[in-house]
Amino acid sequence: MRVFSTTDVHQVFFNYRGEELRYSFVSHLIDAFERHGIDFFVDKYEQRGKDLKDLFARIEESKIALAIFSARYAESSWCMDELVKMKKLADQRKLQIIPIFYKVNARDVRKQTGEFGENFWTLAKASSGDQIKKWKEALECVSDKMGLSLKDKRYFPLTLSTHSHSH
C-alpha cells in the first residue's frame, strides 16, 4: 500500500478491529479494492502512541467509511471513537457510512447484546458516562443503516461491482 500525503482524498476509510480482521476479511477487501483501483485508507499498524487526531483527519478526507463490526470490535476504544467521529460527519452529510456485520448480528450491535455486547460493557466499565453515551448513539445509528451481513460461510476472493455515476 502506498503512503498517503495529507493532501490525498480517500474514497474509503476502513474502521475495524485490527487484531481480529487484519489478516482475514480486511486483507481480502484490500486486495479487491487495489485490483479495482479504489483509493482507501486503512491503519494497518494502529500505532499505540499515535494521536487519534491523525486518524480523524483521514476520516475527514474520506467520502465513504466502512464500519466493519465483529465480535471483538467493541473491545477497542479506538474503533468506538472513530465510529463517533464517523457518525458526526455522516450527520453533517460529509461522509457515507456502510456497516458490515462480520459474523455478528446487527441487532447485537444496535442493542449491545450477545458477545458484542459483553465486550462493549467490559470496555464501558473503564470509560466515562459521556463517552459511553456517544458510543451507544453511534452504534445504534450506524447499525440501523443499510449494510452487509457476512455469516460464517463466505468464499474469497471478493469481487466488487463498480458502476460509474455522473453527478
QUILIN-V216534 format. One record per pair of residues at least 12 apart in sequence whose C-alpha atoms are under 7 Angstrom apart, sorted by sequence separation. I is the first residue (numbers start at 1). J is the second residue. D is the distance in whole Angstrom. If there is no record, write none. Layout:
((I J D) (I J D))
This chain:
((56 82 7) (11 38 7) (12 39 7) (13 40 6) (14 41 6) (59 86 7) (11 39 5) (12 40 5) (13 41 5) (14 42 5) (10 39 5) (11 40 6) (12 41 6) (13 42 6) (56 85 7) (110 139 6) (10 40 5) (67 97 7) (109 139 6) (110 140 5) (10 41 6) (64 95 6) (65 96 6) (66 97 6) (67 98 6) (68 99 6) (69 100 6) (70 101 6) (63 95 5) (64 96 5) (65 97 5) (66 98 5) (67 99 5) (68 100 5) (69 101 5) (70 102 5) (63 96 6) (64 97 6) (65 98 6) (66 99 6) (67 100 6) (68 101 6) (69 102 6) (70 103 6) (71 104 6) (110 143 6) (66 100 7) (68 102 7) (70 104 6) (109 143 6) (106 143 6) (74 116 7) (99 142 7) (71 115 6) (72 116 6) (75 119 5) (99 143 6) (71 116 5) (74 119 6) (75 120 6) (13 59 6) (74 120 5) (99 145 7) (72 119 7) (100 147 6) (101 148 6) (102 149 6) (103 150 6) (75 123 6) (98 146 7) (99 147 5) (100 148 5) (101 149 5) (102 150 5) (103 151 5) (13 62 6) (98 147 5) (99 148 6) (100 149 6) (101 150 6) (102 151 7) (103 152 6) (12 62 6) (84 134 6) (10 61 6) (11 62 5) (12 63 6) (13 64 6) (14 65 6) (15 66 6) (16 67 6) (84 135 6) (87 138 6) (9 61 5) (10 62 5) (11 63 5) (12 64 5) (13 65 5) (14 66 5) (15 67 5) (16 68 5) (20 72 7) (9 62 6) (10 63 7) (11 64 6) (12 65 5) (13 66 6) (14 67 7) (15 68 6) (16 69 7) (84 138 5) (17 72 7) (80 135 6) (83 138 6) (17 73 5) (16 73 7) (17 76 7) (17 79 7) (16 79 6) (15 79 6) (32 158 6) (32 159 6) (32 160 7) (28 157 6) (29 158 7) (28 158 6))
